[in-house]
Amino acid sequence: MSSDDPKSADDTDPLMVRSVEKAFRVLEAFDGTNRSLSLAQIGANVGLDKSAAQRFTHTLNRLGYLQKDPVTKRFELSLRSLEMARHFITANPLVNQAMPYLLHLSRETEEAVNLTLPDGTEIVFAARFMSRHMLNTDVVVGTRMPAFCTAPGRAILSRLPPAEALSLIERSPLQAFTPQTVHTVDGLVERLDAARGAGYATTWGEFFPGDLSVAAAVLDQTGRPVAAVNIGVSNARYTPEKAEETFAPLVVAATRSISQAASTF
């Protein structure tokens, strides 16, 4: 789990190409809330003057990563921006190795099955098989969530050396997303100890209300956690006890198989 934050790069780094950094900040300005932006909005969000914003948006438009509405003059991400995610998924051996096991879990359970990767204090969804019962349709590949209050995140944290896990917890923005969120350091250390002993982690409505999640970590050949697999269900259909009883053995078996397969690369 990397502790580096590219958004807080040292301004004195002599190898840092600032124009590349600014170009990516322009692309990152777009999200579900800001689906289209004017030139002025891009400049304000990224911290560019009008001339610089114009140059960066023009270049990204010419490269195909932004598209510009000829009437409103507003910018949006283009379809080509998806290619970077595709390149990552197809080039990542762990994601490719995990796919058959995720598909098997999806078919066997008919529930939401996810593969998440650690990134600092967060987890990132790298593969997602939706349930026909559809819990959270706004969660897609690339979605980030805090590690401390999600079952995949806790599964990963529980397999790190305790001091490293504690450091990540202390650097996390500990907040209560729901009334059920455990967001104290002592409470989280207790949950990680339980997950370490059980071999899997659970969360009951701690990030999304009503979401029950069971997860286990994928380990590399040194025993370090590199990913997690989780199954998510609704509390309208399962109790926490039934979800844990039903899905914990399945995610543990799947992650063991993926870990063994992943040990070859």
C-alpha positions in Angstrom: 0.0 0.0 0.0 1.8 3.1 -1.2 2.1 6.1 1.1 3.0 8.5 -1.6 0.5 11.2 -2.5 1.2 12.6 -6.0 -1.1 15.5 -5.3 1.3 16.7 -2.6 4.5 16.5 -4.6 7.4 18.6 -3.4 7.4 21.9 -5.3 11.2 21.8 -5.2 11.4 18.5 -7.0 13.8 19.3 -9.9 12.5 16.4 -12.1 8.9 17.3 -11.8 7.5 18.5 -15.1 4.9 21.1 -14.0 3.1 21.3 -17.4 2.4 17.6 -17.2 1.1 18.0 -13.7 -1.2 20.8 -14.7 -2.5 18.9 -17.7 -3.6 16.0 -15.4 -5.1 18.5 -12.9 -7.2 19.8 -15.8 -8.5 16.3 -16.5 -9.1 15.6 -12.8 -11.3 18.7 -12.5 -14.0 16.7 -14.2 -16.2 14.3 -12.2 -19.8 13.4 -11.5 -20.5 16.9 -10.1 -18.5 18.7 -12.8 -19.4 16.9 -16.0 -18.9 19.9 -18.1 -16.8 23.0 -17.3 -16.3 26.4 -18.9 -12.8 27.7 -19.5 -13.1 30.1 -16.5 -14.3 27.2 -14.3 -11.3 25.1 -15.3 -8.9 27.9 -14.6 -10.5 28.5 -11.2 -10.6 24.9 -10.2 -7.0 24.1 -11.3 -5.4 27.5 -10.5 -4.6 28.6 -14.0 -4.9 32.0 -15.6 -7.1 32.3 -18.7 -4.3 32.1 -21.1 -2.8 29.0 -19.5 -6.3 27.3 -19.2 -6.9 28.0 -22.9 -3.6 26.4 -23.9 -4.1 23.3 -21.8 -7.7 22.7 -22.9 -6.8 23.3 -26.5 -3.9 20.8 -26.3 -6.1 18.2 -24.5 -8.9 18.8 -27.0 -6.5 18.3 -30.0 -5.1 15.1 -28.3 -8.7 13.8 -28.0 -9.0 13.7 -24.2 -11.4 16.7 -24.0 -14.2 17.6 -26.2 -15.6 21.1 -26.7 -19.2 22.0 -27.3 -19.2 24.3 -30.3 -22.2 26.2 -29.0 -21.7 26.5 -25.3 -17.9 26.4 -25.5 -17.9 24.1 -22.4 -15.5 21.2 -22.1 -16.1 17.5 -21.2 -14.0 14.4 -20.9 -14.0 12.5 -24.2 -14.4 8.7 -24.7 -10.6 8.5 -25.3 -10.1 9.3 -21.6 -11.4 5.8 -20.9 -8.4 4.3 -22.7 -6.1 4.9 -19.8 -8.3 2.8 -17.5 -8.5 0.1 -20.1 -4.8 0.1 -20.5 -4.3 -0.3 -16.8 -6.8 -3.1 -16.5 -5.5 -5.1 -19.5 -1.8 -4.6 -18.5 -2.3 -5.4 -14.8 -1.5 -9.1 -14.2 -3.3 -9.3 -10.9 -6.6 -7.9 -12.3 -6.4 -10.3 -15.2 -5.5 -13.3 -12.9 -8.4 -12.5 -10.6 -11.1 -12.2 -13.3 -12.0 -15.9 -13.6 -12.4 -16.2 -9.8 -14.5 -13.1 -9.6 -16.7 -14.3 -12.4 -17.2 -17.7 -10.6 -18.1 -15.9 -7.4 -20.6 -13.7 -9.3 -22.3 -16.7 -10.9 -22.3 -18.7 -7.7 -23.7 -16.0 -5.5 -25.6 -13.7 -7.9 -24.4 -10.9 -5.6 -22.1 -7.9 -6.1 -18.5 -9.0 -6.3 -15.5 -6.6 -6.4 -11.8 -6.5 -6.7 -10.2 -3.5 -5.0 -6.6 -2.3 -4.9 -5.0 -0.3 -2.1 -3.7 3.3 -2.7 -2.5 5.0 0.4 -5.5 5.4 2.8 -8.0 4.5 0.1 -9.1 1.6 -1.9 -9.8 1.7 -5.6 -12.3 -0.5 -7.5 -10.4 -2.3 -10.3 -13.2 -4.8 -11.2 -16.8 -5.0 -10.4 -19.5 -7.6 -11.1 -22.9 -6.2 -10.4 -25.8 -8.0 -8.6 -29.2 -8.3 -10.2 -30.3 -6.8 -6.8 -28.2 -3.7 -7.6 -27.0 -2.1 -4.4 -24.9 1.0 -5.4 -25.2 1.8 -9.1 -22.9 4.8 -8.6 -19.9 2.6 -7.7 -18.0 1.9 -10.9 -14.4 0.8 -11.7 -12.1 3.6 -10.6 -14.3 4.6 -7.6 -12.3 5.4 -4.5 -13.4 4.8 -0.9 -11.7 5.2 2.5 -10.0 2.0 3.6 -10.8 2.4 7.3 -14.6 2.0 7.0 -14.9 -0.6 4.1 -14.5 -4.3 4.4 -11.9 -4.6 1.5 -9.9 -1.8 3.1 -9.9 -3.4 6.5 -9.1 -6.8 5.0 -6.0 -5.2 3.5 -5.1 -3.2 6.5 -5.4 -6.3 8.7 -2.7 -8.1 6.8 -0.2 -5.2 7.0 2.3 -5.0 9.9 0.4 -3.5 12.8 2.5 -0.4 13.0 2.1 0.3 9.3 -1.7 -0.2 9.5 -1.9 2.1 12.5 0.0 4.8 10.6 -2.4 4.6 7.7 -5.4 4.8 10.1 -3.9 7.8 11.8 -3.5 9.5 8.4 -7.1 8.7 7.3 -9.9 11.3 7.4 -11.7 9.5 10.2 -15.4 10.5 10.0 -18.8 8.9 10.5 -20.3 8.3 7.1 -23.3 6.6 8.8 -24.3 6.1 12.4 -22.7 2.7 12.2 -19.2 3.9 11.1 -16.4 3.0 13.5 -14.2 6.0 13.3 -11.9 6.0 16.3 -8.4 4.7 16.3 -8.9 2.3 19.2 -12.1 1.0 17.6 -10.5 0.4 14.3 -7.4 -1.3 15.8 -9.9 -3.6 17.5 -11.6 -4.4 14.2 -8.3 -5.0 12.5 -7.3 -7.4 15.3 -10.5 -9.3 14.8 -10.1 -9.4 11.0 -6.5 -10.6 11.4 -7.6 -13.5 13.5 -10.6 -14.4 11.3 -8.8 -14.1 8.0 -11.5 -11.8 6.6 -13.1 -8.4 7.4 -16.7 -7.3 7.6 -18.6 -4.0 7.7 -22.2 -3.5 8.3 -23.5 -0.2 6.8 -20.4 1.8 7.7 -20.0 3.6 4.4 -23.4 3.1 2.6 -26.4 2.6 4.9 -27.8 -0.9 4.6 -24.7 -2.3 2.8 -23.3 -5.6 4.3 -19.8 -6.4 3.0 -17.5 -9.4 3.6 -13.9 -9.2 2.3 -10.6 -11.0 2.3 -7.1 -9.8 1.2 -5.1 -11.1 -1.8 -1.5 -11.6 -0.8 1.7 -11.5 -2.9 4.5 -14.1 -2.6 5.9 -12.2 0.4 2.6 -12.3 2.2 1.9 -8.6 1.7 -1.7 -7.6 0.8 -2.0 -6.3 -2.8 -5.8 -6.4 -3.3 -9.0 -7.5 -1.7 -12.1 -9.3 -2.9 -15.5 -8.5 -1.3 -19.1 -9.6 -1.7 -21.7 -6.9 -0.9 -25.4 -7.6 -0.1 -28.3 -5.6 1.3 -29.5 -5.8 4.9 -33.0 -6.0 3.4 -32.1 -9.6 2.3 -29.5 -10.7 4.8 -28.7 -10.3 8.4 -25.0 -9.6 9.2 -24.7 -13.0 10.8 -26.1 -14.7 7.7 -24.0 -12.7 5.3 -20.9 -13.5 7.3 -21.7 -17.2 7.5 -22.6 -17.4 3.8 -19.9 -15.3 2.1 -16.8 -15.4 4.4 -15.8 -18.9 3.3 -16.3 -18.0 -0.4 -14.2 -14.8 -0.3 -11.4 -16.5 1.7 -11.3 -19.4 -0.8 -11.3 -17.0 -3.8 -8.5 -14.8 -2.4 -6.4 -17.9 -1.5 -6.7 -19.1 -5.1 -5.9 -15.6 -6.6 -2.9 -15.3 -4.2 -1.5 -18.6 -5.3 -2.0 -17.7 -9.0 -0.5 -14.3 -8.4 2.6 -15.7 -6.8 3.9 -16.5 -10.4 4.5 -12.9 -11.3 
